[in-house]
């Protein structure tokens, strides 16, 4: 079996696969182009891809021997899942193992924006600290505020647990309402439209997958519905927000602030966001802890191994197949 791993990754996944199969590991960024992938994919049985790997319909069709694409990420919007399904190629991702790290990152963005950590630190490093100041970098307290969560899957729920710990009220909107037990567990109150969620939230945190329905779900109109001091957090996918409109809202102080780990045209960041006030921007690092990346690596490799070895899916309890459905 030949396995293409698009680029080096931390963790034991590469060793696990190399011990069993004929493995090629690309250079960082080497397979970020469709053409380059199409040139080589025909001779591989499995592809271990990253978010930046464009696993398009053409790539999948060129993969004449391809049996599985294992994505080193929970999101898989880089993969044409419909074509994979048509061709009978299995697609797997890395759910569960990055839930806590991603929720931590969303919360650290929130705290940074609410307490103006970036601006305050920049000022100190610029030599401007002249002692305690009654008006110095006044921020916003989270306690007692309303956290609105759009997308109440694993990561949304992990964010809710954190928000609850900070004494916040939790409201949410999701494709489907949680059952009563989960609503009680997370003390989460269902709001039956995204518009209402946006209007009521002091903090709006996005945890939905990127789909045609969620693309630009936060657009000019919804930004206008937000409270003037509300904070927007995005650790989901960049295109969920209309970035130019967000930058304009921040520059015109129409909302309180934003914390973003993902961008519409990664790795490009809208230039107006770079100059926007009260905005914390991270280079897509939500899952970047040593522990999580090691688990992602093992899980991505195990998906390939279990598929080739014909083990039942439940051999890896955390594995979610997006297989043929
Ligand atoms: C994911 O897994 O989808 C993250 O965005 C990258 O780690």
Boltz pocket constraint, residues with backbone or C-beta under 6 A from the ligand:
constraints:
  - pocket:
      binder: B
      contacts: [[A, 51], [A, 72], [A, 73], [A, 74], [A, 75], [A, 76], [A, 94], [A, 98], [A, 235], [A, 236], [A, 284], [A, 286], [A, 287], [A, 288]]
      max_distance: 6.0
